């Protein structure tokens, strides 16, 4: 029975012809929330395996070409039919095969091929990994155990979600971060070790930009409580004369940088 199904599959049920990705009336293709054209797979592509295949090592993602790009393209057209049904799965995987993609290794997209900020695993990743200010870029290792390779033990568990394990910058100065599934609290990155601050526990996926505003993580005063303090006078490597955070300055580097001293002058 299985052999017959596979023969039918190979003979034409899953051919190299995909359905048109044109929109109604032949217009532009409909795009998903990642910007990829929504293309219907050929009939029969689930005859011998699921679509996507079920299994611990396979993400619930239907973009076959991300891992099997030598065999099939983004429109489900076979590139090298001779590599299909050979008795082994032909794949080429890396850090952007299952999550991330054109934007790097971190979401968007998530393991399900989704990019909306309200989708699981997407949230604030783009804001942290590609922020407006480069100095605010957060490394993956602050929140996750990054594996040495794709097949590193414990990396792919079949649960289709990443484990949050705070360390490095997130825990500086004795900070003890907590992730409750909706927001982070107690992180060094959001001012847990500093006085004041009006937005120290941003909700995951928040798009307001408030978390990056001056005063979100710490008070905007000098040590004497002066609200008209000239921040640039004491922290010239962190903010400019107009009190704007320098894009490539020393903000959020683990130290309070005083005067024109080299980064890390004061802990």
C-alpha positions in Angstrom: 0.0 0.0 0.0 2.8 2.4 0.9 4.8 1.5 -2.2 1.7 2.1 -4.4 1.2 5.5 -2.8 4.8 6.4 -3.3 4.7 5.3 -6.9 1.6 7.3 -7.5 3.3 10.3 -5.8 6.4 10.0 -8.1 4.4 9.3 -11.2 2.6 12.6 -11.1 0.6 13.3 -7.9 3.4 15.6 -6.8 4.9 17.0 -9.9 7.2 19.9 -10.4 4.3 22.1 -11.3 2.9 24.3 -8.6 -0.3 26.3 -8.5 -0.1 29.9 -9.6 0.9 32.3 -6.8 -0.9 35.2 -8.6 -3.6 37.0 -6.8 -7.2 37.4 -7.9 -7.4 38.5 -11.5 -3.8 37.6 -12.1 -2.5 40.5 -9.9 0.3 40.4 -7.3 0.7 37.3 -5.2 -0.8 37.3 -1.7 2.0 37.5 0.9 2.2 36.0 4.3 3.2 38.0 7.4 6.9 37.3 6.5 6.5 38.7 3.0 6.7 35.4 1.3 4.2 34.7 -1.5 1.5 32.3 -0.4 1.8 29.3 -2.8 -0.4 26.3 -2.7 1.6 23.0 -2.8 0.9 20.5 -5.5 -1.7 17.9 -4.8 -0.2 14.7 -3.4 2.7 16.3 -1.5 1.4 14.6 1.7 1.0 11.1 0.2 4.3 9.7 1.7 5.0 12.3 4.4 3.2 15.0 6.2 3.1 18.6 5.0 5.2 19.5 6.9 6.5 16.1 8.0 5.8 15.1 11.6 8.7 14.3 13.8 10.9 15.7 16.6 13.6 16.9 14.3 11.3 18.7 11.8 9.8 22.2 12.6 6.1 22.8 11.8 7.2 25.0 8.9 6.0 24.5 5.3 8.8 26.5 3.6 10.5 23.3 2.3 13.1 25.2 0.3 14.7 26.6 3.4 16.2 23.2 4.2 15.8 21.3 1.0 16.8 24.0 -1.5 18.7 21.5 -3.7 15.6 19.5 -4.2 12.7 22.0 -4.4 12.3 25.8 -4.7 10.1 28.3 -2.9 7.2 27.6 -5.3 7.4 23.8 -4.7 9.0 23.2 -8.1 11.4 20.3 -8.2 14.9 21.6 -9.0 16.6 18.1 -9.0 13.9 15.4 -9.1 16.6 12.8 -9.0 17.3 13.8 -5.4 13.7 13.1 -4.4 12.8 9.6 -3.1 16.3 8.3 -3.1 16.0 6.6 0.3 17.5 9.4 2.2 16.5 13.0 3.0 18.6 15.6 1.2 18.9 18.7 3.4 21.3 21.6 4.1 20.6 23.3 7.4 22.1 26.1 9.5 21.1 28.6 12.1 18.5 30.3 9.8 16.9 27.2 8.4 14.2 26.8 11.1 14.0 30.2 12.6 15.0 33.6 11.4 15.8 33.8 7.6 16.7 36.9 5.7 16.9 39.0 8.9 19.4 36.7 10.6 19.3 33.7 12.9 16.7 35.1 15.4 13.0 35.5 14.6 11.2 36.7 12.8 10.3 34.1 11.4 9.4 31.6 14.1 9.5 27.8 13.8 6.0 27.9 12.3 7.1 30.3 9.5 5.3 33.3 11.1 6.7 36.8 11.5 3.9 38.8 13.3 5.0 40.2 16.6 2.0 38.6 18.3 3.1 35.1 17.1 4.8 32.7 19.5 8.6 33.0 19.4 8.5 36.3 17.5 7.6 39.1 19.9 10.4 41.6 20.5 13.2 39.7 18.8 13.5 42.2 15.9 13.6 45.2 18.3 16.4 43.7 20.3 18.5 42.2 17.5 18.1 45.0 15.0 17.3 48.1 17.1 17.4 51.7 15.8 20.4 52.3 17.9 23.2 49.7 17.4 24.4 50.2 20.9 21.1 48.6 22.2 21.6 45.4 20.2 21.2 42.3 22.4 23.1 39.1 21.8 21.1 35.8 21.6 23.3 34.4 24.4 21.8 36.8 27.0 18.5 35.0 26.9 19.2 31.6 25.3 21.8 28.7 25.3 23.1 29.0 21.8 24.1 25.5 20.5 27.5 24.8 18.9 25.7 23.3 15.8 22.1 22.5 14.7 22.2 18.9 16.0 23.8 19.8 19.4 22.1 17.8 22.2 19.2 19.6 23.7 18.8 22.0 20.8 15.9 20.4 19.0 13.5 18.8 21.4 10.2 18.7 19.5 8.6 21.2 21.8 8.9 23.9 19.1 9.8 26.7 21.5 13.1 28.1 22.9 14.1 27.8 26.5 14.8 31.1 28.2 18.0 31.0 30.2 19.2 34.5 31.3 23.0 35.1 31.6 25.7 37.5 30.5 24.4 41.1 30.2 21.0 40.2 31.5 22.4 39.2 34.9 25.1 41.9 35.4 25.5 43.7 38.7 23.6 40.9 40.5 20.4 41.2 38.5 18.1 38.2 38.8 15.8 38.2 35.7 12.5 36.4 35.5 10.6 35.4 32.4 6.9 34.7 33.1 5.9 33.9 29.5 4.6 37.4 28.9 7.3 39.8 30.0 10.8 40.0 31.4 11.5 41.5 34.8 14.6 42.1 36.8 17.0 42.3 33.9 20.1 44.5 33.9 19.2 45.5 30.3 16.0 47.3 31.5 17.5 48.9 34.6 16.9 46.4 37.4 20.1 47.6 39.2 19.4 51.3 38.7 17.1 53.8 40.6 14.0 55.1 38.9 12.7 54.2 35.5 9.1 54.2 34.1 9.2 51.1 31.9 11.5 48.5 33.4 9.2 45.5 32.6 8.2 45.7 28.9 5.7 43.2 27.7 7.0 40.8 25.1 6.1 42.1 21.7 5.6 45.7 22.8 6.0 48.0 19.8 5.5 51.4 21.5 9.3 52.1 21.6 9.0 53.2 25.3 11.6 50.6 26.4 14.3 52.5 24.5 13.3 56.0 25.7 15.5 57.9 28.1 14.1 57.4 31.6 12.6 54.0 30.9 15.3 52.2 32.8 16.7 54.8 35.2 16.0 58.3 36.7 16.9 61.3 34.6 18.6 63.2 37.3 22.1 63.8 38.6 23.2 62.2 42.0 21.6 65.2 43.8 18.2 64.7 42.1 18.5 67.6 39.8 16.1 67.0 36.9 17.8 69.6 34.7 21.1 67.8 34.8 23.3 67.9 31.7 23.9 64.2 31.1 26.5 64.9 28.3 28.7 66.8 30.8 29.4 63.6 32.8 28.7 60.9 30.2 30.0 62.3 26.8 30.7 58.8 25.5 27.1 57.8 26.1 25.0 60.8 25.0 25.6 63.8 22.8 25.2 67.5 23.8 21.5 67.3 22.9 21.0 64.3 25.3 20.6 61.8 22.5 22.0 58.4 23.1 25.0 57.9 20.8 24.3 55.1 18.3 27.7 53.5 18.8 28.5 54.8 22.2 28.9 53.2 25.6 25.3 53.0 26.7 24.2 49.7 28.2 27.7 48.2 28.3 27.8 47.0 31.9 29.5 50.1 33.3 28.6 53.7 34.2 31.1 55.7 32.0 32.1 59.0 33.6 33.8 61.8 31.8 36.0 61.1 28.7 37.5 58.0 30.2 37.7 54.8 28.2 34.6 52.6 28.3 34.4 50.7 31.6 35.9 53.4 33.7 33.4 53.1 36.5 31.4 50.1 37.6 
